[in-house]
Amino acid sequence: MEIFGGFMMMLSIIGFFLTVIWFILPFVIFNIKGRVDRTLLLVEEMDKRLAAIEQSLKNRAAMTADEPEKPIYPPL
């Protein structure tokens, strides 16, 4: 009978911890979801900005490729 009592005590402690985890877990998941959503928005904005920078660099390179090369130093 002592083994059965010990086993039930162990099960009740494990059940208590599982119940606490069960109540806390949704808050943790929704908190992580909010952070991931915010991070996704920031990454999308950064991607748009990088695309704009790449496009401006390509335009600048195309404009400079059309122009003849200018000497760095004036002739003596």
mmCIF file of the N, C-alpha and C atoms, coordinates in Angstrom:
data_MODEL
# 
_entry.id   MODEL 
# 
loop_
_atom_site.group_PDB 
_atom_site.id 
_atom_site.type_symbol 
_atom_site.label_atom_id 
_atom_site.label_alt_id 
_atom_site.label_comp_id 
_atom_site.label_asym_id 
_atom_site.label_entity_id 
_atom_site.label_seq_id 
_atom_site.pdbx_PDB_ins_code 
_atom_site.Cartn_x 
_atom_site.Cartn_y 
_atom_site.Cartn_z 
_atom_site.occupancy 
_atom_site.B_iso_or_equiv 
_atom_site.pdbx_formal_charge 
_atom_site.auth_seq_id 
_atom_site.auth_comp_id 
_atom_site.auth_asym_id 
_atom_site.auth_atom_id 
_atom_site.pdbx_PDB_model_num 
ATOM 1   N N  . MET A 1 1  ? 0.813  -1.187 0.000   1.00 0.00 ? 1  MET A N  1 
ATOM 2   C CA . MET A 1 1  ? 0.000  0.000  0.000   1.00 0.00 ? 1  MET A CA 1 
ATOM 3   C C  . MET A 1 1  ? 0.865  1.263  0.000   1.00 0.00 ? 1  MET A C  1 
ATOM 4   N N  . GLU A 1 2  ? 2.059  1.149  0.589   1.00 0.00 ? 2  GLU A N  1 
ATOM 5   C CA . GLU A 1 2  ? 2.947  2.290  0.641   1.00 0.00 ? 2  GLU A CA 1 
ATOM 6   C C  . GLU A 1 2  ? 3.461  2.649  -0.762  1.00 0.00 ? 2  GLU A C  1 
ATOM 7   N N  . ILE A 1 3  ? 3.692  1.637  -1.583  1.00 0.00 ? 3  ILE A N  1 
ATOM 8   C CA . ILE A 1 3  ? 4.148  1.868  -2.954  1.00 0.00 ? 3  ILE A CA 1 
ATOM 9   C C  . ILE A 1 3  ? 3.047  2.582  -3.737  1.00 0.00 ? 3  ILE A C  1 
ATOM 10  N N  . PHE A 1 4  ? 1.809  2.154  -3.559  1.00 0.00 ? 4  PHE A N  1 
ATOM 11  C CA . PHE A 1 4  ? 0.688  2.778  -4.267  1.00 0.00 ? 4  PHE A CA 1 
ATOM 12  C C  . PHE A 1 4  ? 0.527  4.237  -3.842  1.00 0.00 ? 4  PHE A C  1 
ATOM 13  N N  . GLY A 1 5  ? 0.698  4.520  -2.556  1.00 0.00 ? 5  GLY A N  1 
ATOM 14  C CA . GLY A 1 5  ? 0.592  5.899  -2.064  1.00 0.00 ? 5  GLY A CA 1 
ATOM 15  C C  . GLY A 1 5  ? 1.702  6.782  -2.626  1.00 0.00 ? 5  GLY A C  1 
ATOM 16  N N  . GLY A 1 6  ? 2.898  6.248  -2.687  1.00 0.00 ? 6  GLY A N  1 
ATOM 17  C CA . GLY A 1 6  ? 4.027  6.994  -3.248  1.00 0.00 ? 6  GLY A CA 1 
ATOM 18  C C  . GLY A 1 6  ? 3.819  7.265  -4.739  1.00 0.00 ? 6  GLY A C  1 
ATOM 19  N N  . PHE A 1 7  ? 3.297  6.251  -5.425  1.00 0.00 ? 7  PHE A N  1 
ATOM 20  C CA . PHE A 1 7  ? 3.033  6.402  -6.850  1.00 0.00 ? 7  PHE A CA 1 
ATOM 21  C C  . PHE A 1 7  ? 1.965  7.469  -7.094  1.00 0.00 ? 7  PHE A C  1 
ATOM 22  N N  . MET A 1 8  ? 0.927  7.460  -6.272  1.00 0.00 ? 8  MET A N  1 
ATOM 23  C CA . MET A 1 8  ? -0.133 8.467  -6.426  1.00 0.00 ? 8  MET A CA 1 
ATOM 24  C C  . MET A 1 8  ? 0.383  9.865  -6.089  1.00 0.00 ? 8  MET A C  1 
ATOM 25  N N  . MET A 1 9  ? 1.258  9.974  -5.091  1.00 0.00 ? 9  MET A N  1 
ATOM 26  C CA . MET A 1 9  ? 1.841  11.264 -4.753  1.00 0.00 ? 9  MET A CA 1 
ATOM 27  C C  . MET A 1 9  ? 2.690  11.785 -5.916  1.00 0.00 ? 9  MET A C  1 
ATOM 28  N N  . MET A 1 10 ? 3.471  10.907 -6.526  1.00 0.00 ? 10 MET A N  1 
ATOM 29  C CA . MET A 1 10 ? 4.293  11.288 -7.657  1.00 0.00 ? 10 MET A CA 1 
ATOM 30  C C  . MET A 1 10 ? 3.410  11.716 -8.836  1.00 0.00 ? 10 MET A C  1 
ATOM 31  N N  . LEU A 1 11 ? 2.335  11.009 -9.095  1.00 0.00 ? 11 LEU A N  1 
ATOM 32  C CA . LEU A 1 11 ? 1.423  11.366 -10.164 1.00 0.00 ? 11 LEU A CA 1 
ATOM 33  C C  . LEU A 1 11 ? 0.735  12.710 -9.895  1.00 0.00 ? 11 LEU A C  1 
ATOM 34  N N  . SER A 1 12 ? 0.401  12.971 -8.644  1.00 0.00 ? 12 SER A N  1 
ATOM 35  C CA . SER A 1 12 ? -0.248 14.244 -8.340  1.00 0.00 ? 12 SER A CA 1 
ATOM 36  C C  . SER A 1 12 ? 0.717  15.412 -8.531  1.00 0.00 ? 12 SER A C  1 
ATOM 37  N N  . ILE A 1 13 ? 1.986  15.235 -8.168  1.00 0.00 ? 13 ILE A N  1 
ATOM 38  C CA . ILE A 1 13 ? 2.980  16.301 -8.382  1.00 0.00 ? 13 ILE A CA 1 
ATOM 39  C C  . ILE A 1 13 ? 3.189  16.527 -9.873  1.00 0.00 ? 13 ILE A C  1 
ATOM 40  N N  . ILE A 1 14 ? 3.332  15.458 -10.645 1.00 0.00 ? 14 ILE A N  1 
ATOM 41  C CA . ILE A 1 14 ? 3.495  15.585 -12.100 1.00 0.00 ? 14 ILE A CA 1 
ATOM 42  C C  . ILE A 1 14 ? 2.255  16.221 -12.711 1.00 0.00 ? 14 ILE A C  1 
ATOM 43  N N  . GLY A 1 15 ? 1.079  15.838 -12.254 1.00 0.00 ? 15 GLY A N  1 
ATOM 44  C CA . GLY A 1 15 ? -0.163 16.430 -12.750 1.00 0.00 ? 15 GLY A CA 1 
ATOM 45  C C  . GLY A 1 15 ? -0.245 17.910 -12.449 1.00 0.00 ? 15 GLY A C  1 
ATOM 46  N N  . PHE A 1 16 ? 0.214  18.317 -11.266 1.00 0.00 ? 16 PHE A N  1 
ATOM 47  C CA . PHE A 1 16 ? 0.213  19.731 -10.918 1.00 0.00 ? 16 PHE A CA 1 
ATOM 48  C C  . PHE A 1 16 ? 1.116  20.522 -11.861 1.00 0.00 ? 16 PHE A C  1 
ATOM 49  N N  . PHE A 1 17 ? 2.323  20.009 -12.095 1.00 0.00 ? 17 PHE A N  1 
ATOM 50  C CA . PHE A 1 17 ? 3.237  20.703 -13.000 1.00 0.00 ? 17 PHE A CA 1 
ATOM 51  C C  . PHE A 1 17 ? 2.690  20.751 -14.424 1.00 0.00 ? 17 PHE A C  1 
ATOM 52  N N  . LEU A 1 18 ? 2.069  19.676 -14.888 1.00 0.00 ? 18 LEU A N  1 
ATOM 53  C CA . LEU A 1 18 ? 1.484  19.669 -16.224 1.00 0.00 ? 18 LEU A CA 1 
ATOM 54  C C  . LEU A 1 18 ? 0.326  20.656 -16.325 1.00 0.00 ? 18 LEU A C  1 
ATOM 55  N N  . THR A 1 19 ? -0.454 20.779 -15.243 1.00 0.00 ? 19 THR A N  1 
ATOM 56  C CA . THR A 1 19 ? -1.556 21.746 -15.236 1.00 0.00 ? 19 THR A CA 1 
ATOM 57  C C  . THR A 1 19 ? -1.024 23.174 -15.305 1.00 0.00 ? 19 THR A C  1 
ATOM 58  N N  . VAL A 1 20 ? 0.021  23.464 -14.569 1.00 0.00 ? 20 VAL A N  1 
ATOM 59  C CA . VAL A 1 20 ? 0.627  24.797 -14.601 1.00 0.00 ? 20 VAL A CA 1 
ATOM 60  C C  . VAL A 1 20 ? 1.158  25.089 -16.002 1.00 0.00 ? 20 VAL A C  1 
ATOM 61  N N  . ILE A 1 21 ? 1.839  24.120 -16.590 1.00 0.00 ? 21 ILE A N  1 
ATOM 62  C CA . ILE A 1 21 ? 2.360  24.301 -17.950 1.00 0.00 ? 21 ILE A CA 1 
ATOM 63  C C  . ILE A 1 21 ? 1.205  24.496 -18.923 1.00 0.00 ? 21 ILE A C  1 
ATOM 64  N N  . TRP A 1 22 ? 0.128  23.751 -18.749 1.00 0.00 ? 22 TRP A N  1 
ATOM 65  C CA . TRP A 1 22 ? -1.034 23.841 -19.644 1.00 0.00 ? 22 TRP A CA 1 
ATOM 66  C C  . TRP A 1 22 ? -1.651 25.245 -19.614 1.00 0.00 ? 22 TRP A C  1 
ATOM 67  N N  . PHE A 1 23 ? -1.656 25.880 -18.422 1.00 0.00 ? 23 PHE A N  1 
ATOM 68  C CA . PHE A 1 23 ? -2.222 27.223 -18.317 1.00 0.00 ? 23 PHE A CA 1 
ATOM 69  C C  . PHE A 1 23 ? -1.260 28.305 -18.806 1.00 0.00 ? 23 PHE A C  1 
ATOM 70  N N  . ILE A 1 24 ? 0.033  28.105 -18.694 1.00 0.00 ? 24 ILE A N  1 
ATOM 71  C CA . ILE A 1 24 ? 1.016  29.117 -19.075 1.00 0.00 ? 24 ILE A CA 1 
ATOM 72  C C  . ILE A 1 24 ? 1.333  29.048 -20.571 1.00 0.00 ? 24 ILE A C  1 
ATOM 73  N N  . LEU A 1 25 ? 1.297  27.882 -21.157 1.00 0.00 ? 25 LEU A N  1 
ATOM 74  C CA . LEU A 1 25 ? 1.729  27.671 -22.533 1.00 0.00 ? 25 LEU A CA 1 
ATOM 75  C C  . LEU A 1 25 ? 1.009  28.552 -23.567 1.00 0.00 ? 25 LEU A C  1 
ATOM 76  N N  . PRO A 1 26 ? -0.303 28.746 -23.510 1.00 0.00 ? 26 PRO A N  1 
ATOM 77  C CA . PRO A 1 26 ? -0.933 29.615 -24.517 1.00 0.00 ? 26 PRO A CA 1 
ATOM 78  C C  . PRO A 1 26 ? -0.396 31.043 -24.510 1.00 0.00 ? 26 PRO A C  1 
ATOM 79  N N  . PHE A 1 27 ? -0.115 31.590 -23.330 1.00 0.00 ? 27 PHE A N  1 
ATOM 80  C CA . PHE A 1 27 ? 0.433  32.937 -23.258 1.00 0.00 ? 27 PHE A CA 1 
ATOM 81  C C  . PHE A 1 27 ? 1.817  32.992 -23.898 1.00 0.00 ? 27 PHE A C  1 
ATOM 82  N N  . VAL A 1 28 ? 2.607  31.975 -23.678 1.00 0.00 ? 28 VAL A N  1 
ATOM 83  C CA . VAL A 1 28 ? 3.944  31.921 -24.274 1.00 0.00 ? 28 VAL A CA 1 
ATOM 84  C C  . VAL A 1 28 ? 3.842  31.826 -25.791 1.00 0.00 ? 28 VAL A C  1 
ATOM 85  N N  . ILE A 1 29 ? 2.946  30.986 -26.276 1.00 0.00 ? 29 ILE A N  1 
ATOM 86  C CA . ILE A 1 29 ? 2.800  30.793 -27.723 1.00 0.00 ? 29 ILE A CA 1 
ATOM 87  C C  . ILE A 1 29 ? 2.320  32.080 -28.389 1.00 0.00 ? 29 ILE A C  1 
ATOM 88  N N  . PHE A 1 30 ? 1.320  32.747 -27.803 1.00 0.00 ? 30 PHE A N  1 
ATOM 89  C CA . PHE A 1 30 ? 0.817  33.974 -28.403 1.00 0.00 ? 30 PHE A CA 1 
ATOM 90  C C  . PHE A 1 30 ? 1.843  35.103 -28.331 1.00 0.00 ? 30 PHE A C  1 
ATOM 91  N N  . ASN A 1 31 ? 2.660  35.117 -27.287 1.00 0.00 ? 31 ASN A N  1 
ATOM 92  C CA . ASN A 1 31 ? 3.723  36.107 -27.189 1.00 0.00 ? 31 ASN A CA 1 
ATOM 93  C C  . ASN A 1 31 ? 4.750  35.885 -28.293 1.00 0.00 ? 31 ASN A C  1 
ATOM 94  N N  . ILE A 1 32 ? 5.131  34.641 -28.518 1.00 0.00 ? 32 ILE A N  1 
ATOM 95  C CA . ILE A 1 32 ? 6.076  34.318 -29.581 1.00 0.00 ? 32 ILE A CA 1 
ATOM 96  C C  . ILE A 1 32 ? 5.463  34.656 -30.932 1.00 0.00 ? 32 ILE A C  1 
ATOM 97  N N  . LYS A 1 33 ? 4.167  34.375 -31.120 1.00 0.00 ? 33 LYS A N  1 
ATOM 98  C CA . LYS A 1 33 ? 3.503  34.670 -32.390 1.00 0.00 ? 33 LYS A CA 1 
ATOM 99  C C  . LYS A 1 33 ? 3.529  36.163 -32.679 1.00 0.00 ? 33 LYS A C  1 
ATOM 100 N N  . GLY A 1 34 ? 3.290  36.996 -31.672 1.00 0.00 ? 34 GLY A N  1 
ATOM 101 C CA . GLY A 1 34 ? 3.333  38.437 -31.862 1.00 0.00 ? 34 GLY A CA 1 
ATOM 102 C C  . GLY A 1 34 ? 4.722  38.918 -32.257 1.00 0.00 ? 34 GLY A C  1 
ATOM 103 N N  . ARG A 1 35 ? 5.736  38.355 -31.617 1.00 0.00 ? 35 ARG A N  1 
ATOM 104 C CA . ARG A 1 35 ? 7.102  38.748 -31.949 1.00 0.00 ? 35 ARG A CA 1 
ATOM 105 C C  . ARG A 1 35 ? 7.467  38.316 -33.358 1.00 0.00 ? 35 ARG A C  1 
ATOM 106 N N  . VAL A 1 36 ? 7.051  37.128 -33.758 1.00 0.00 ? 36 VAL A N  1 
ATOM 107 C CA . VAL A 1 36 ? 7.345  36.641 -35.105 1.00 0.00 ? 36 VAL A CA 1 
ATOM 108 C C  . VAL A 1 36 ? 6.631  37.494 -36.148 1.00 0.00 ? 36 VAL A C  1 
ATOM 109 N N  . ASP A 1 37 ? 5.385  37.876 -35.882 1.00 0.00 ? 37 ASP A N  1 
ATOM 110 C CA . ASP A 1 37 ? 4.652  38.741 -36.819 1.00 0.00 ? 37 ASP A CA 1 
ATOM 111 C C  . ASP A 1 37 ? 5.346  40.095 -36.971 1.00 0.00 ? 37 ASP A C  1 
ATOM 112 N N  . ARG A 1 38 ? 5.782  40.667 -35.853 1.00 0.00 ? 38 ARG A N  1 
ATOM 113 C CA . ARG A 1 38 ? 6.463  41.959 -35.901 1.00 0.00 ? 38 ARG A CA 1 
ATOM 114 C C  . ARG A 1 38 ? 7.797  41.831 -36.646 1.00 0.00 ? 38 ARG A C  1 
ATOM 115 N N  . THR A 1 39 ? 8.520  40.753 -36.403 1.00 0.00 ? 39 THR A N  1 
ATOM 116 C CA . THR A 1 39 ? 9.785  40.524 -37.093 1.00 0.00 ? 39 THR A CA 1 
ATOM 117 C C  . THR A 1 39 ? 9.562  40.341 -38.588 1.00 0.00 ? 39 THR A C  1 
ATOM 118 N N  . LEU A 1 40 ? 8.489  39.661 -38.962 1.00 0.00 ? 40 LEU A N  1 
ATOM 119 C CA . LEU A 1 40 ? 8.172  39.469 -40.380 1.00 0.00 ? 40 LEU A CA 1 
ATOM 120 C C  . LEU A 1 40 ? 7.912  40.808 -41.063 1.00 0.00 ? 40 LEU A C  1 
ATOM 121 N N  . LEU A 1 41 ? 7.177  41.696 -40.404 1.00 0.00 ? 41 LEU A N  1 
ATOM 122 C CA . LEU A 1 41 ? 6.932  43.023 -40.978 1.00 0.00 ? 41 LEU A CA 1 
ATOM 123 C C  . LEU A 1 41 ? 8.233  43.806 -41.153 1.00 0.00 ? 41 LEU A C  1 
ATOM 124 N N  . LEU A 1 42 ? 9.112  43.731 -40.155 1.00 0.00 ? 42 LEU A N  1 
ATOM 125 C CA . LEU A 1 42 ? 10.388 44.433 -40.257 1.00 0.00 ? 42 LEU A CA 1 
ATOM 126 C C  . LEU A 1 42 ? 11.244 43.873 -41.389 1.00 0.00 ? 42 LEU A C  1 
ATOM 127 N N  . VAL A 1 43 ? 11.254 42.556 -41.540 1.00 0.00 ? 43 VAL A N  1 
ATOM 128 C CA . VAL A 1 43 ? 12.049 41.935 -42.598 1.00 0.00 ? 43 VAL A CA 1 
ATOM 129 C C  . VAL A 1 43 ? 11.497 42.296 -43.977 1.00 0.00 ? 43 VAL A C  1 
ATOM 130 N N  . GLU A 1 44 ? 10.180 42.325 -44.116 1.00 0.00 ? 44 GLU A N  1 
ATOM 131 C CA . GLU A 1 44 ? 9.600  42.717 -45.396 1.00 0.00 ? 44 GLU A CA 1 
ATOM 132 C C  . GLU A 1 44 ? 9.946  44.169 -45.735 1.00 0.00 ? 44 GLU A C  1 
ATOM 133 N N  . GLU A 1 45 ? 9.903  45.048 -44.740 1.00 0.00 ? 45 GLU A N  1 
ATOM 134 C CA . GLU A 1 45 ? 10.263 46.448 -44.971 1.00 0.00 ? 45 GLU A CA 1 
ATOM 135 C C  . GLU A 1 45 ? 11.738 46.576 -45.352 1.00 0.00 ? 45 GLU A C  1 
ATOM 136 N N  . MET A 1 46 ? 12.606 45.818 -44.668 1.00 0.00 ? 46 MET A N  1 
ATOM 137 C CA . MET A 1 46 ? 14.026 45.849 -44.999 1.00 0.00 ? 46 MET A CA 1 
ATOM 138 C C  . MET A 1 46 ? 14.270 45.312 -46.402 1.00 0.00 ? 46 MET A C  1 
ATOM 139 N N  . ASP A 1 47 ? 13.519 44.296 -46.809 1.00 0.00 ? 47 ASP A N  1 
ATOM 140 C CA . ASP A 1 47 ? 13.664 43.742 -48.151 1.00 0.00 ? 47 ASP A CA 1 
ATOM 141 C C  . ASP A 1 47 ? 13.283 44.772 -49.213 1.00 0.00 ? 47 ASP A C  1 
ATOM 142 N N  . LYS A 1 48 ? 12.213 45.515 -48.961 1.00 0.00 ? 48 LYS A N  1 
ATOM 143 C CA . LYS A 1 48 ? 11.809 46.571 -49.907 1.00 0.00 ? 48 LYS A CA 1 
ATOM 144 C C  . LYS A 1 48 ? 12.875 47.653 -50.001 1.00 0.00 ? 48 LYS A C  1 
ATOM 145 N N  . ARG A 1 49 ? 13.422 48.034 -48.860 1.00 0.00 ? 49 ARG A N  1 
ATOM 146 C CA . ARG A 1 49 ? 14.452 49.064 -48.866 1.00 0.00 ? 49 ARG A CA 1 
ATOM 147 C C  . ARG A 1 49 ? 15.704 48.590 -49.589 1.00 0.00 ? 49 ARG A C  1 
ATOM 148 N N  . LEU A 1 50 ? 16.099 47.331 -49.369 1.00 0.00 ? 50 LEU A N  1 
ATOM 149 C CA . LEU A 1 50 ? 17.263 46.790 -50.057 1.00 0.00 ? 50 LEU A CA 1 
ATOM 150 C C  . LEU A 1 50 ? 17.028 46.710 -51.562 1.00 0.00 ? 50 LEU A C  1 
ATOM 151 N N  . ALA A 1 51 ? 15.818 46.346 -51.968 1.00 0.00 ? 51 ALA A N  1 
ATOM 152 C CA . ALA A 1 51 ? 15.501 46.292 -53.402 1.00 0.00 ? 51 ALA A CA 1 
ATOM 153 C C  . ALA A 1 51 ? 15.611 47.684 -54.013 1.00 0.00 ? 51 ALA A C  1 
ATOM 154 N N  . ALA A 1 52 ? 15.154 48.708 -53.295 1.00 0.00 ? 52 ALA A N  1 
ATOM 155 C CA . ALA A 1 52 ? 15.260 50.080 -53.798 1.00 0.00 ? 52 ALA A CA 1 
ATOM 156 C C  . ALA A 1 52 ? 16.720 50.507 -53.906 1.00 0.00 ? 52 ALA A C  1 
ATOM 157 N N  . ILE A 1 53 ? 17.535 50.150 -52.927 1.00 0.00 ? 53 ILE A N  1 
ATOM 158 C CA . ILE A 1 53 ? 18.957 50.487 -52.970 1.00 0.00 ? 53 ILE A CA 1 
ATOM 159 C C  . ILE A 1 53 ? 19.644 49.776 -54.134 1.00 0.00 ? 53 ILE A C  1 
ATOM 160 N N  . GLU A 1 54 ? 19.331 48.486 -54.323 1.00 0.00 ? 54 GLU A N  1 
ATOM 161 C CA . GLU A 1 54 ? 19.909 47.740 -55.444 1.00 0.00 ? 54 GLU A CA 1 
ATOM 162 C C  . GLU A 1 54 ? 19.521 48.361 -56.778 1.00 0.00 ? 54 GLU A C  1 
ATOM 163 N N  . GLN A 1 55 ? 18.271 48.769 -56.905 1.00 0.00 ? 55 GLN A N  1 
ATOM 164 C CA . GLN A 1 55 ? 17.814 49.372 -58.150 1.00 0.00 ? 55 GLN A CA 1 
ATOM 165 C C  . GLN A 1 55 ? 18.533 50.699 -58.410 1.00 0.00 ? 55 GLN A C  1 
ATOM 166 N N  . SER A 1 56 ? 18.697 51.512 -57.361 1.00 0.00 ? 56 SER A N  1 
ATOM 167 C CA . SER A 1 56 ? 19.396 52.782 -57.546 1.00 0.00 ? 56 SER A CA 1 
ATOM 168 C C  . SER A 1 56 ? 20.865 52.558 -57.905 1.00 0.00 ? 56 SER A C  1 
ATOM 169 N N  . LEU A 1 57 ? 21.491 51.531 -57.329 1.00 0.00 ? 57 LEU A N  1 
ATOM 170 C CA . LEU A 1 57 ? 22.875 51.221 -57.678 1.00 0.00 ? 57 LEU A CA 1 
ATOM 171 C C  . LEU A 1 57 ? 22.986 50.734 -59.116 1.00 0.00 ? 57 LEU A C  1 
ATOM 172 N N  . LYS A 1 58 ? 22.023 49.930 -59.560 1.00 0.00 ? 58 LYS A N  1 
ATOM 173 C CA . LYS A 1 58 ? 22.032 49.463 -60.952 1.00 0.00 ? 58 LYS A CA 1 
ATOM 174 C C  . LYS A 1 58 ? 21.843 50.637 -61.902 1.00 0.00 ? 58 LYS A C  1 
ATOM 175 N N  . ASN A 1 59 ? 20.944 51.558 -61.576 1.00 0.00 ? 59 ASN A N  1 
ATOM 176 C CA . ASN A 1 59 ? 20.735 52.747 -62.409 1.00 0.00 ? 59 ASN A CA 1 
ATOM 177 C C  . ASN A 1 59 ? 21.992 53.604 -62.464 1.00 0.00 ? 59 ASN A C  1 
ATOM 178 N N  . ARG A 1 60 ? 22.639 53.767 -61.319 1.00 0.00 ? 60 ARG A N  1 
ATOM 179 C CA . ARG A 1 60 ? 23.857 54.564 -61.269 1.00 0.00 ? 60 ARG A CA 1 
ATOM 180 C C  . ARG A 1 60 ? 24.969 53.904 -62.088 1.00 0.00 ? 60 ARG A C  1 
ATOM 181 N N  . ALA A 1 61 ? 25.080 52.566 -61.987 1.00 0.00 ? 61 ALA A N  1 
ATOM 182 C CA . ALA A 1 61 ? 26.103 51.853 -62.754 1.00 0.00 ? 61 ALA A CA 1 
ATOM 183 C C  . ALA A 1 61 ? 25.815 51.954 -64.250 1.00 0.00 ? 61 ALA A C  1 
ATOM 184 N N  . ALA A 1 62 ? 24.552 51.895 -64.630 1.00 0.00 ? 62 ALA A N  1 
ATOM 185 C CA . ALA A 1 62 ? 24.196 52.013 -66.045 1.00 0.00 ? 62 ALA A CA 1 
ATOM 186 C C  . ALA A 1 62 ? 24.495 53.416 -66.555 1.00 0.00 ? 62 ALA A C  1 
ATOM 187 N N  . MET A 1 63 ? 24.254 54.423 -65.748 1.00 0.00 ? 63 MET A N  1 
ATOM 188 C CA . MET A 1 63 ? 24.533 55.795 -66.165 1.00 0.00 ? 63 MET A CA 1 
ATOM 189 C C  . MET A 1 63 ? 26.032 56.031 -66.300 1.00 0.00 ? 63 MET A C  1 
ATOM 190 N N  . THR A 1 64 ? 26.823 55.502 -65.378 1.00 0.00 ? 64 THR A N  1 
ATOM 191 C CA . THR A 1 64 ? 28.273 55.702 -65.445 1.00 0.00 ? 64 THR A CA 1 
ATOM 192 C C  . THR A 1 64 ? 28.900 54.858 -66.538 1.00 0.00 ? 64 THR A C  1 
ATOM 193 N N  . ALA A 1 65 ? 28.285 53.742 -66.923 1.00 0.00 ? 65 ALA A N  1 
ATOM 194 C CA . ALA A 1 65 ? 28.836 52.909 -67.995 1.00 0.00 ? 65 ALA A CA 1 
ATOM 195 C C  . ALA A 1 65 ? 28.683 53.606 -69.339 1.00 0.00 ? 65 ALA A C  1 
ATOM 196 N N  . ASP A 1 66 ? 27.678 54.435 -69.510 1.00 0.00 ? 66 ASP A N  1 
ATOM 197 C CA . ASP A 1 66 ? 27.454 55.148 -70.761 1.00 0.00 ? 66 ASP A CA 1 
ATOM 198 C C  . ASP A 1 66 ? 28.422 56.317 -70.937 1.00 0.00 ? 66 ASP A C  1 
ATOM 199 N N  . GLU A 1 67 ? 28.874 56.898 -69.855 1.00 0.00 ? 67 GLU A N  1 
ATOM 200 C CA . GLU A 1 67 ? 29.765 58.052 -69.924 1.00 0.00 ? 67 GLU A CA 1 
ATOM 201 C C  . GLU A 1 67 ? 31.197 57.598 -70.185 1.00 0.00 ? 67 GLU A C  1 
ATOM 202 N N  . PRO A 1 68 ? 31.973 58.386 -70.929 1.00 0.00 ? 68 PRO A N  1 
ATOM 203 C CA . PRO A 1 68 ? 33.386 58.019 -71.122 1.00 0.00 ? 68 PRO A CA 1 
ATOM 204 C C  . PRO A 1 68 ? 34.160 58.213 -69.819 1.00 0.00 ? 68 PRO A C  1 
ATOM 205 N N  . GLU A 1 69 ? 35.256 57.486 -69.706 1.00 0.00 ? 69 GLU A N  1 
ATOM 206 C CA . GLU A 1 69 ? 36.051 57.578 -68.492 1.00 0.00 ? 69 GLU A CA 1 
ATOM 207 C C  . GLU A 1 69 ? 36.769 58.918 -68.437 1.00 0.00 ? 69 GLU A C  1 
ATOM 208 N N  . LYS A 1 70 ? 36.695 59.553 -67.305 1.00 0.00 ? 70 LYS A N  1 
ATOM 209 C CA . LYS A 1 70 ? 37.394 60.820 -67.111 1.00 0.00 ? 70 LYS A CA 1 
ATOM 210 C C  . LYS A 1 70 ? 38.701 60.539 -66.389 1.00 0.00 ? 70 LYS A C  1 
ATOM 211 N N  . PRO A 1 71 ? 39.780 61.236 -66.779 1.00 0.00 ? 71 PRO A N  1 
ATOM 212 C CA . PRO A 1 71 ? 41.035 61.015 -66.063 1.00 0.00 ? 71 PRO A CA 1 
ATOM 213 C C  . PRO A 1 71 ? 40.920 61.544 -64.626 1.00 0.00 ? 71 PRO A C  1 
ATOM 214 N N  . ILE A 1 72 ? 41.614 60.874 -63.748 1.00 0.00 ? 72 ILE A N  1 
ATOM 215 C CA . ILE A 1 72 ? 41.561 61.278 -62.347 1.00 0.00 ? 72 ILE A CA 1 
ATOM 216 C C  . ILE A 1 72 ? 42.345 62.581 -62.148 1.00 0.00 ? 72 ILE A C  1 
ATOM 217 N N  . TYR A 1 73 ? 43.523 62.638 -62.765 1.00 0.00 ? 73 TYR A N  1 
ATOM 218 C CA . TYR A 1 73 ? 44.375 63.818 -62.625 1.00 0.00 ? 73 TYR A CA 1 
ATOM 219 C C  . TYR A 1 73 ? 44.362 64.584 -63.949 1.00 0.00 ? 73 TYR A C  1 
ATOM 220 N N  . PRO A 1 74 ? 44.373 65.899 -63.898 1.00 0.00 ? 74 PRO A N  1 
ATOM 221 C CA . PRO A 1 74 ? 44.438 66.664 -65.161 1.00 0.00 ? 74 PRO A CA 1 
ATOM 222 C C  . PRO A 1 74 ? 45.822 66.516 -65.796 1.00 0.00 ? 74 PRO A C  1 
ATOM 223 N N  . PRO A 1 75 ? 45.857 66.584 -67.119 1.00 0.00 ? 75 PRO A N  1 
ATOM 224 C CA . PRO A 1 75 ? 47.170 66.450 -67.769 1.00 0.00 ? 75 PRO A CA 1 
ATOM 225 C C  . PRO A 1 75 ? 48.089 67.626 -67.415 1.00 0.00 ? 75 PRO A C  1 
ATOM 226 N N  . LEU A 1 76 ? 49.384 67.347 -67.350 1.00 0.00 ? 76 LEU A N  1 
ATOM 227 C CA . LEU A 1 76 ? 50.363 68.381 -66.998 1.00 0.00 ? 76 LEU A CA 1 
ATOM 228 C C  . LEU A 1 76 ? 50.804 69.176 -68.171 1.00 0.00 ? 76 LEU A C  1 
# 
